[in-house]
């Protein structure tokens, strides 16, 4: 019995010894596992303290580069730090901050036009000309580097409504160009703005409690913000409070423009003059009209690439019109001489300003009341802003000499956007909308010269850019006869027809009597239509007459426009002016 008890104690001791030998390694292994798991979890779920390289994030490779934060958006384009001052790439300045700055890359001139002044700057100079006076700026205004033009930001700001602030390390500017409501927030506590949403993302900037931030976009977990000193990144949404809209103000009001306006409804007629002798017929031309208070003779056209003009003007013509209380707004065209390059004339400051000087000198010489600019068939890609700069420069000279400036325009379309009707309305006194030539010799198919829906649409779209009191609606006193070969008796479509000839209203009755064609009323186009056969030829015409004319004039009165202009004298019939004068009282 005693021996058996001793044996049991020995066995128990042996087991305890074995247990202790296996327990410690197991605990050690468990500790290691816990340590590594804890480390892994800590690394995974604890915030990163890594600091981002802001200069690298902003793609700043040299000390001369300056990041641009425009309206809380980092721009691909960068400014330059030159001799301690910030300079903007001209293209950025023009496209984003102030499109009124004009750079002539042919003659290296920076030009800015205000409502009353023409400012001109040459590169690498502190001097700039304001009309005929020379002034000095604190820094060089324009610096050329390669094929790029850089403009001093403080000089640009002098004529603009944008505001900016400059910050160092890294060099950056915050620029505000859009004013009005914007969203801001306050940080609840000390926290970080990170490169991306996530606690593992590097820190762009550490911010303190109660720091004010611009809110760019919000999400439930992370919100994109910009600090007041131009650091963009993400912050935990829960770290923000007092999210609200504030109103940003420029502190500088947009420039106001004055116009030479008439206190009567404009009833203007274009008078096509092709020779000096035609001027002598003005008495008979005017006597056939009724209610015309402005006449626009086609007297001037650009005659060479130096900007010189050809003139058919007549003092006797002007005197006769004035005696009969009719103003003369002579037309200036770019179409008569096929050898000129309109793009060249407009894109070179010296030739463009020579053209301006010649127009104004002629207007003064002949005592004209106004000028009517009719520049057509321009290449928008080549001309760019040079056409509107021409209008700006001409307007200043016209206003100085009390000459009304009216500008002819197509109805708005994508390919004529460079005519810049909105900017025209700032500088020109009247915008004439040529609400005709819906279908022309260049059209793919036959159609109306000016259907009523098309006219209405053209005026509606113009009103988006031009105040109603500045719009003169151009009205056709003509239409086109279309023809197609019908020898083989095949079915014809409008695409088969080409323009046969132009017909004034006065000749349409004769055509109807000769052909015996029957008129059909097109209620959608609001005009009559005819088609007929003659000598194996099919003809079509969308008729312009007093009925369609009256409907178009309703567009003028319904929209309270400044008036109407008619192309051209001689196309009307005996009753046309009675219809017009009744509407344009």
VEXROLUM-339756 format. One record per residue (C-alpha): z, y, x; residue number from 1. Coordinates in pm, whole numbers. Each point is the difference from the previous one (the first is absolute). Layout:
<atoms>
<atom <Z; Y; X>; NUM>
...
</atoms>
This chain:
<atoms>
<atom <0; 0; 0>; 1>
<atom <91; 241; 276>; 2>
<atom <-314; -83; 193>; 3>
<atom <-212; 66; -306>; 4>
<atom <151; 347; -53>; 5>
<atom <-60; 99; 362>; 6>
<atom <-361; -106; -27>; 7>
<atom <-52; 223; -305>; 8>
<atom <142; 303; 184>; 9>
<atom <-228; -63; 291>; 10>
<atom <-305; -23; -230>; 11>
<atom <95; 324; -176>; 12>
<atom <43; 183; 328>; 13>
<atom <-335; -126; 119>; 14>
<atom <-167; 127; -321>; 15>
<atom <164; 344; 32>; 16>
<atom <-118; 23; 358>; 17>
<atom <-353; -90; -98>; 18>
<atom <6; 253; -291>; 19>
<atom <107; 283; 230>; 20>
<atom <-276; -86; 244>; 21>
<atom <-268; 24; -272>; 22>
<atom <151; 299; -190>; 23>
<atom <-23; 261; 274>; 24>
<atom <-371; -57; 75>; 25>
<atom <-76; 11; -372>; 26>
<atom <187; 326; -36>; 27>
<atom <-183; 139; 301>; 28>
<atom <-335; -96; -148>; 29>
<atom <98; 151; -333>; 30>
<atom <104; 321; 173>; 31>
<atom <-333; 21; 178>; 32>
<atom <-188; -57; -324>; 33>
<atom <205; 263; -180>; 34>
<atom <-50; 241; 290>; 35>
<atom <-375; -38; 7>; 36>
<atom <-35; 8; -379>; 37>
<atom <219; 308; -11>; 38>
<atom <-199; 164; 275>; 39>
<atom <-322; -83; -179>; 40>
<atom <129; 137; -329>; 41>
<atom <139; 308; 171>; 42>
<atom <-330; 72; 171>; 43>
<atom <-191; -65; -318>; 44>
<atom <209; 202; -242>; 45>
<atom <155; 273; 213>; 46>
<atom <-188; 333; 37>; 47>
<atom <-210; 61; 310>; 48>
<atom <112; 280; 230>; 49>
<atom <-333; 14; 182>; 50>
<atom <-137; 355; 25>; 51>
<atom <-370; 50; -76>; 52>
<atom <-217; 200; 235>; 53>
<atom <-93; 280; -240>; 54>
<atom <-273; 132; 229>; 55>
<atom <-160; -344; 1>; 56>
<atom <37; -30; -377>; 57>
<atom <-179; 335; -31>; 58>
<atom <-270; -105; 252>; 59>
<atom <95; 278; 242>; 60>
<atom <-119; -104; 345>; 61>
<atom <28; 333; 184>; 62>
<atom <228; 302; -9>; 63>
<atom <-293; 211; -121>; 64>
<atom <-36; -195; -324>; 65>
<atom <179; 123; -312>; 66>
<atom <48; -221; -306>; 67>
<atom <-81; 156; -336>; 68>
<atom <213; -84; -305>; 69>
<atom <-202; 154; -282>; 70>
<atom <178; 0; -335>; 71>
<atom <218; -294; 119>; 72>
<atom <-297; -201; 125>; 73>
<atom <-65; -80; 366>; 74>
<atom <-355; 104; 81>; 75>
<atom <-244; -185; 220>; 76>
<atom <-117; 337; 132>; 77>
<atom <232; 162; 254>; 78>
<atom <65; 355; 109>; 79>
<atom <8; 107; 364>; 80>
<atom <265; 181; 201>; 81>
<atom <-178; 252; 222>; 82>
<atom <194; 250; 210>; 83>
<atom <305; -52; -221>; 84>
<atom <-183; 67; -328>; 85>
<atom <-120; -238; -267>; 86>
<atom <-373; -18; -69>; 87>
<atom <-169; -174; -292>; 88>
<atom <-330; -180; 15>; 89>
<atom <-239; 220; -201>; 90>
<atom <-116; -291; -216>; 91>
<atom <360; -74; -101>; 92>
<atom <70; 368; -70>; 93>
<atom <-313; 30; -211>; 94>
<atom <27; -329; -188>; 95>
<atom <374; 1; -72>; 96>
<atom <145; 349; 28>; 97>
<atom <-254; 278; -51>; 98>
<atom <-369; -67; -69>; 99>
<atom <-79; 369; 29>; 100>
<atom <6; -22; 379>; 101>
<atom <-359; -35; 121>; 102>
<atom <-105; -121; 345>; 103>
<atom <-349; 78; 127>; 104>
<atom <-56; -272; 261>; 105>
<atom <-340; 147; 87>; 106>
<atom <133; 336; 114>; 107>
<atom <368; -92; 51>; 108>
<atom <150; 236; -256>; 109>
<atom <304; -52; -221>; 110>
<atom <-29; 206; -317>; 111>
<atom <242; 61; -282>; 112>
<atom <-84; 201; -310>; 113>
<atom <259; 166; -221>; 114>
<atom <-64; 191; -320>; 115>
<atom <-61; 312; 206>; 116>
<atom <-31; -92; 369>; 117>
<atom <-216; -204; 233>; 118>
<atom <201; -139; 291>; 119>
<atom <-189; -130; 302>; 120>
<atom <132; -172; 314>; 121>
<atom <-162; -118; 322>; 122>
<atom <152; -286; 205>; 123>
<atom <260; 51; 276>; 124>
<atom <95; 347; -115>; 125>
<atom <304; 167; -151>; 126>
<atom <-222; 261; -161>; 127>
<atom <-151; -26; -344>; 128>
<atom <-218; 233; -204>; 129>
<atom <91; 113; -350>; 130>
<atom <-315; 161; -134>; 131>
<atom <-68; 260; 270>; 132>
<atom <352; 14; 146>; 133>
<atom <126; -214; 289>; 134>
<atom <355; -133; -9>; 135>
<atom <211; -209; 239>; 136>
<atom <195; -320; -75>; 137>
<atom <295; -133; 205>; 138>
<atom <-189; -309; 122>; 139>
<atom <-353; -118; 49>; 140>
<atom <-129; -61; -351>; 141>
<atom <-276; -254; 55>; 142>
<atom <-24; -253; 283>; 143>
<atom <-296; -229; 58>; 144>
<atom <50; -346; 145>; 145>
<atom <-314; -207; 30>; 146>
<atom <-173; 17; -335>; 147>
<atom <322; 83; -187>; 148>
<atom <131; 336; -113>; 149>
<atom <377; 57; -16>; 150>
<atom <157; 288; -194>; 151>
<atom <344; 146; 64>; 152>
<atom <223; -107; -290>; 153>
<atom <174; 337; -30>; 154>
<atom <-334; 179; -26>; 155>
<atom <-113; -247; -266>; 156>
<atom <328; 46; -188>; 157>
<atom <-55; 377; 1>; 158>
<atom <-283; -52; -250>; 159>
<atom <128; -310; -181>; 160>
<atom <270; -105; -243>; 161>
<atom <123; -308; 189>; 162>
<atom <337; -6; 178>; 163>
<atom <99; -198; 309>; 164>
<atom <287; -81; 238>; 165>
<atom <-21; -125; 357>; 166>
<atom <234; -262; 150>; 167>
<atom <32; -149; 347>; 168>
<atom <64; -348; 142>; 169>
<atom <-250; -107; -104>; 170>
<atom <-218; 303; -76>; 171>
<atom <-76; 17; -371>; 172>
<atom <-59; 248; -279>; 173>
<atom <89; -31; -366>; 174>
<atom <-260; 180; -208>; 175>
<atom <25; 80; -369>; 176>
<atom <-324; 82; -178>; 177>
<atom <76; -125; -351>; 178>
<atom <260; 204; -180>; 179>
<atom <180; -74; -322>; 180>
<atom <225; -289; -95>; 181>
<atom <99; -257; 262>; 182>
<atom <274; -265; 4>; 183>
<atom <304; 18; 228>; 184>
<atom <322; -198; 50>; 185>
<atom <334; 14; 181>; 186>
<atom <135; -274; 228>; 187>
<atom <334; -137; -129>; 188>
<atom <133; -88; 347>; 189>
<atom <-97; -35; 363>; 190>
<atom <-299; -235; 13>; 191>
<atom <-341; -51; 157>; 192>
<atom <-364; 67; -74>; 193>
<atom <-197; -302; 119>; 194>
<atom <-363; -65; 88>; 195>
<atom <-40; -237; -294>; 196>
<atom <211; -121; -288>; 197>
<atom <248; -253; 141>; 198>
<atom <317; 8; 208>; 199>
<atom <-175; -168; 292>; 200>
<atom <-257; 275; 26>; 201>
<atom <55; 244; 291>; 202>
<atom <177; 328; -69>; 203>
<atom <-214; 314; -17>; 204>
<atom <298; 231; -40>; 205>
<atom <372; -15; -76>; 206>
<atom <96; 234; -280>; 207>
<atom <333; 133; -116>; 208>
<atom <164; 13; -337>; 209>
<atom <-138; 276; -223>; 210>
<atom <-322; 35; 199>; 211>
<atom <-289; 112; -222>; 212>
<atom <-315; -212; -7>; 213>
<atom <-343; 20; -158>; 214>
<atom <-71; -304; -216>; 215>
<atom <-352; -135; 53>; 216>
<atom <15; -323; -202>; 217>
<atom <283; -195; -163>; 218>
<atom <76; -371; -34>; 219>
<atom <307; -190; -114>; 220>
<atom <111; -95; 355>; 221>
<atom <-166; 245; 237>; 222>
<atom <-129; 355; -45>; 223>
<atom <-256; 172; 222>; 224>
<atom <124; 342; 107>; 225>
<atom <-62; 283; 244>; 226>
<atom <279; 189; 168>; 227>
<atom <-7; 378; 10>; 228>
<atom <-110; -18; 364>; 229>
<atom <-297; -223; -69>; 230>
<atom <116; -357; 59>; 231>
<atom <-157; -241; -249>; 232>
<atom <147; -342; -71>; 233>
<atom <199; -212; -242>; 234>
<atom <360; 21; -117>; 235>
<atom <203; -230; -223>; 236>
<atom <-45; 120; -357>; 237>
<atom <372; -46; -64>; 238>
<atom <76; 253; 276>; 239>
<atom <-160; 281; -197>; 240>
<atom <147; 225; -264>; 241>
<atom <-87; 316; -191>; 242>
<atom <-369; -90; -23>; 243>
<atom <-172; 293; -169>; 244>
<atom <-311; 219; -10>; 245>
<atom <8; 334; 177>; 246>
<atom <-267; 270; 5>; 247>
<atom <-161; 90; 331>; 248>
<atom <-130; 354; 26>; 249>
<atom <-247; 140; 249>; 250>
<atom <139; 348; 11>; 251>
<atom <-358; 126; 19>; 252>
<atom <-214; 52; -310>; 253>
<atom <-366; -105; -5>; 254>
<atom <-236; 287; 66>; 255>
<atom <-131; 187; -304>; 256>
<atom <-366; 93; -32>; 257>
<atom <-150; 289; -192>; 258>
<atom <-347; -1; -154>; 259>
<atom <-259; 252; -108>; 260>
<atom <-18; -96; -366>; 261>
<atom <-201; 151; -280>; 262>
<atom <160; 92; -333>; 263>
<atom <-299; -126; -196>; 264>
<atom <-153; -341; -65>; 265>
<atom <-259; -68; 269>; 266>
<atom <-353; -41; -137>; 267>
<atom <-198; -57; 318>; 268>
<atom <-366; -85; 43>; 269>
<atom <-162; -120; 320>; 270>
<atom <-326; 178; 71>; 271>
<atom <-227; -195; 234>; 272>
<atom <-167; 254; 228>; 273>
<atom <-249; -137; 252>; 274>
<atom <-163; 323; 118>; 275>
<atom <72; 371; 28>; 276>
<atom <-258; 73; -269>; 277>
<atom <196; -209; -252>; 278>
<atom <279; 257; 13>; 279>
<atom <-220; 251; -179>; 280>
<atom <11; -214; -315>; 281>
<atom <373; 48; -50>; 282>
<atom <-43; 231; -298>; 283>
<atom <-204; -255; -199>; 284>
<atom <229; -283; 112>; 285>
<atom <312; 177; -121>; 286>
<atom <-160; 121; -323>; 287>
<atom <-59; -361; -105>; 288>
<atom <370; -80; 23>; 289>
<atom <298; 88; -217>; 290>
<atom <360; 38; 112>; 291>
<atom <-63; -74; 368>; 292>
<atom <258; 191; 206>; 293>
<atom <-57; -162; 341>; 294>
<atom <-332; -87; 162>; 295>
<atom <-37; -208; 314>; 296>
<atom <-335; 47; 176>; 297>
<atom <-85; -265; 262>; 298>
<atom <-36; 255; 279>; 299>
<atom <156; -143; 314>; 300>
<atom <-28; -321; 196>; 301>
<atom <104; -126; 342>; 302>
<atom <-307; 35; 219>; 303>
<atom <98; -136; 343>; 304>
<atom <274; -189; 183>; 305>
<atom <156; 323; 125>; 306>
<atom <118; 82; -351>; 307>
<atom <-257; 274; -66>; 308>
<atom <-118; 44; -358>; 309>
<atom <-329; 84; -165>; 310>
<atom <19; 268; -269>; 311>
<atom <-210; 79; -306>; 312>
<atom <247; 260; -126>; 313>
<atom <-103; 319; -177>; 314>
<atom <200; 320; -46>; 315>
<atom <-212; 98; -301>; 316>
<atom <81; -334; -164>; 317>
<atom <375; 57; 47>; 318>
<atom <-19; 358; -124>; 319>
<atom <-187; -106; -314>; 320>
<atom <258; -270; -76>; 321>
<atom <291; 237; 54>; 322>
<atom <-167; 254; -227>; 323>
<atom <-6; -268; -268>; 324>
<atom <362; -98; 67>; 325>
<atom <-90; -332; 158>; 326>
<atom <173; -110; 321>; 327>
<atom <-201; -155; 283>; 328>
<atom <145; -306; 177>; 329>
<atom <-277; -94; 243>; 330>
<atom <-41; -369; 84>; 331>
<atom <14; -131; 358>; 332>
<atom <-162; -340; 56>; 333>
<atom <-31; -251; 283>; 334>
<atom <-303; -183; -144>; 335>
<atom <-306; 224; 40>; 336>
<atom <-63; -50; 372>; 337>
<atom <-30; -376; 67>; 338>
<atom <23; 53; 377>; 339>
<atom <357; 125; 7>; 340>
<atom <295; -226; 70>; 341>
<atom <274; 103; -244>; 342>
<atom <250; -222; 180>; 343>
<atom <-61; 179; 330>; 344>
<atom <33; 346; -156>; 345>
<atom <325; -85; -177>; 346>
<atom <171; -199; 278>; 347>
<atom <-40; 267; 268>; 348>
<atom <232; 297; -45>; 349>
<atom <-239; 251; 158>; 350>
<atom <-293; -91; -229>; 351>
<atom <220; -38; -307>; 352>
<atom <154; 343; 50>; 353>
<atom <-339; 153; 68>; 354>
<atom <-109; -139; -338>; 355>
<atom <308; 151; -164>; 356>
<atom <-66; 337; 160>; 357>
<atom <-364; 1; -108>; 358>
<atom <85; -89; -360>; 359>
<atom <265; 270; -30>; 360>
<atom <-214; 262; 177>; 361>
<atom <-286; -68; -242>; 362>
<atom <235; 19; -298>; 363>
<atom <123; 339; 119>; 364>
<atom <-352; 122; 82>; 365>
<atom <-133; -81; -346>; 366>
<atom <316; 99; -190>; 367>
<atom <45; -348; -144>; 368>
<atom <287; -75; -235>; 369>
<atom <29; -358; 115>; 370>
<atom <-133; -295; 197>; 371>
<atom <-84; -347; -135>; 372>
<atom <10; -273; 266>; 373>
<atom <-227; -298; -71>; 374>
<atom <24; -247; 289>; 375>
<atom <-127; -341; -102>; 376>
<atom <-95; -336; 156>; 377>
<atom <263; 28; 275>; 378>
<atom <107; -303; 200>; 379>
<atom <373; -22; -68>; 380>
<atom <76; -226; 298>; 381>
<atom <-169; 239; 242>; 382>
<atom <105; 328; -159>; 383>
<atom <362; -99; -59>; 384>
<atom <221; 306; -55>; 385>
<atom <-261; 243; 132>; 386>
<atom <-139; 79; -343>; 387>
<atom <335; 93; -149>; 388>
<atom <78; 200; 314>; 389>
<atom <-322; 192; -63>; 390>
<atom <123; 81; -353>; 391>
<atom <341; 109; 134>; 392>
<atom <-150; 234; 258>; 393>
<atom <-257; 140; -241>; 394>
<atom <264; 63; -265>; 395>
<atom <206; 223; 230>; 396>
<atom <-299; 218; 78>; 397>
<atom <-101; 12; -366>; 398>
<atom <347; 105; -113>; 399>
<atom <17; 271; 267>; 400>
<atom <-319; 146; -148>; 401>
<atom <76; -66; -371>; 402>
<atom <-282; -254; -33>; 403>
<atom <41; -282; -251>; 404>
<atom <-43; -344; 159>; 405>
<atom <-125; -282; -223>; 406>
<atom <-78; -348; 132>; 407>
<atom <-231; -258; -158>; 408>
<atom <132; -356; -19>; 409>
<atom <-116; -339; -117>; 410>
<atom <213; -172; -263>; 411>
<atom <282; -178; 189>; 412>
<atom <-74; -336; 160>; 413>
<atom <125; -196; 299>; 414>
<atom <-292; 96; 223>; 415>
<atom <42; 374; -70>; 416>
<atom <377; 5; 55>; 417>
<atom <-49; 182; 334>; 418>
<atom <-107; 310; -196>; 419>
<atom <376; 24; -67>; 420>
<atom <-1; 172; -338>; 421>
<atom <375; 56; 1>; 422>
<atom <-16; 195; 325>; 423>
<atom <-310; 182; -123>; 424>
<atom <198; 121; -299>; 425>
<atom <254; 158; 238>; 426>
<atom <-259; 206; 184>; 427>
<atom <-303; 41; -228>; 428>
<atom <22; 208; -315>; 429>
<atom <-210; -229; -220>; 430>
<atom <-108; -363; 20>; 431>
<atom <-335; -70; -166>; 432>
<atom <-27; -362; -113>; 433>
<atom <-361; -113; -14>; 434>
<atom <44; -213; -313>; 435>
<atom <-353; -132; 14>; 436>
<atom <-223; -242; 193>; 437>
<atom <183; -303; -136>; 438>
<atom <-333; -175; 68>; 439>
<atom <-244; 138; 258>; 440>
<atom <-302; -103; 203>; 441>
<atom <239; -198; 222>; 442>
<atom <154; -196; -288>; 443>
<atom <-49; -375; -35>; 444>
<atom <-91; 34; -364>; 445>
<atom <-112; 246; -264>; 446>
<atom <264; 186; -198>; 447>
<atom <134; 327; -130>; 448>
<atom <12; 316; 209>; 449>
<atom <340; 83; -147>; 450>
<atom <139; -220; -277>; 451>
<atom <301; 151; -173>; 452>
<atom <252; -271; 106>; 453>
<atom <-111; 38; 363>; 454>
<atom <38; 379; -18>; 455>
<atom <345; -30; -155>; 456>
<atom <110; -245; 266>; 457>
<atom <-126; 229; 276>; 458>
<atom <198; 296; -133>; 459>
<atom <308; -214; -64>; 460>
<atom <-5; -122; 360>; 461>
<atom <-58; 350; 135>; 462>
<atom <303; 126; -193>; 463>
<atom <214; -235; 208>; 464>
<atom <-69; 226; 299>; 465>
<atom <-105; 339; -133>; 466>
<atom <173; 228; -254>; 467>
<atom <-201; 46; -318>; 468>
<atom <-25; 377; 44>; 469>
<atom <-196; -54; 324>; 470>
<atom <-255; -251; -133>; 471>
<atom <-352; 103; -95>; 472>
<atom <-191; -290; -154>; 473>
<atom <-361; -38; 107>; 474>
<atom <-229; -88; -293>; 475>
<atom <-360; -125; 21>; 476>
<atom <-275; 175; -193>; 477>
<atom <-228; -289; 93>; 478>
<atom <-40; -376; -14>; 479>
<atom <-224; -259; 163>; 480>
<atom <-296; -201; -128>; 481>
<atom <8; -359; 129>; 482>
<atom <-303; -229; 23>; 483>
<atom <-86; -359; 82>; 484>
<atom <-326; -196; 29>; 485>
<atom <-42; -220; -308>; 486>
<atom <-344; -143; 75>; 487>
<atom <107; -366; 3>; 488>
<atom <199; 24; -326>; 489>
<atom <313; -134; 171>; 490>
<atom <336; 104; -140>; 491>
<atom <130; 309; 177>; 492>
<atom <357; 95; 78>; 493>
<atom <138; 340; 99>; 494>
<atom <-11; -116; 362>; 495>
<atom <-381; -9; -19>; 496>
<atom <-27; 371; -79>; 497>
<atom <-39; 284; 250>; 498>
<atom <14; 375; -49>; 499>
<atom <-338; 130; -113>; 500>
<atom <87; 370; -23>; 501>
<atom <270; 251; -87>; 502>
<atom <-28; 168; -339>; 503>
<atom <175; 318; -105>; 504>
<atom <128; 33; -357>; 505>
<atom <-288; 238; -67>; 506>
<atom <-262; -272; 71>; 507>
<atom <155; -284; -201>; 508>
<atom <-124; 114; -343>; 509>
<atom <-355; 9; 136>; 510>
<atom <44; -352; 140>; 511>
<atom <125; -128; -335>; 512>
<atom <-293; 158; -185>; 513>
<atom <-251; -143; 245>; 514>
<atom <136; -355; 13>; 515>
<atom <124; -25; -359>; 516>
<atom <301; -185; 137>; 517>
<atom <283; -52; -247>; 518>
<atom <344; 119; 99>; 519>
<atom <294; -238; -23>; 520>
<atom <356; 135; -3>; 521>
<atom <233; -160; 255>; 522>
<atom <347; 62; -138>; 523>
<atom <174; -119; 317>; 524>
<atom <-201; 223; 233>; 525>
<atom <-13; 274; -266>; 526>
<atom <-368; 74; 52>; 527>
<atom <-343; -103; -127>; 528>
<atom <-209; -266; 172>; 529>
<atom <-373; -78; -11>; 530>
<atom <-228; -266; 140>; 531>
<atom <-376; -32; -34>; 532>
<atom <-312; -162; 147>; 533>
<atom <-297; 182; 149>; 534>
<atom <-285; -141; 211>; 535>
<atom <179; -323; 103>; 536>
<atom <309; 197; 90>; 537>
<atom <338; -10; -173>; 538>
<atom <205; 319; -18>; 539>
<atom <364; 75; -75>; 540>
<atom <199; 319; -34>; 541>
<atom <360; 86; -78>; 542>
<atom <-53; 341; -159>; 543>
<atom <194; 316; 77>; 544>
<atom <-26; 248; -286>; 545>
<atom <214; 256; -179>; 546>
<atom <198; -274; -176>; 547>
<atom <98; -178; 321>; 548>
<atom <55; 339; 167>; 549>
<atom <241; 107; -273>; 550>
<atom <201; -321; 46>; 551>
<atom <27; 61; 375>; 552>
<atom <116; 357; -57>; 553>
<atom <279; -142; -214>; 554>
<atom <131; -161; 320>; 555>
<atom <25; 350; 148>; 556>
<atom <185; 150; -298>; 557>
<atom <217; -305; -73>; 558>
<atom <128; -3; 359>; 559>
<atom <25; 380; 19>; 560>
<atom <-213; 12; 312>; 561>
<atom <-101; 322; 173>; 562>
<atom <-351; -30; -135>; 563>
<atom <-336; -168; 50>; 564>
<atom <-303; 29; 227>; 565>
<atom <-354; -106; -89>; 566>
<atom <-274; -150; 215>; 567>
<atom <-237; 166; -22>; 568>
<atom <-150; 316; -153>; 569>
<atom <-343; -78; -142>; 570>
<atom <89; -347; -126>; 571>
<atom <149; 129; -328>; 572>
<atom <-178; 56; -332>; 573>
<atom <21; 301; -232>; 574>
<atom <318; -118; -176>; 575>
<atom <192; -136; 299>; 576>
<atom <182; 321; 87>; 577>
<atom <108; 53; -360>; 578>
<atom <184; -334; 18>; 579>
<atom <152; 86; 338>; 580>
<atom <110; 355; -81>; 581>
<atom <163; -117; -324>; 582>
<atom <215; -250; 191>; 583>
<atom <78; 212; 304>; 584>
<atom <128; 310; -170>; 585>
</atoms>
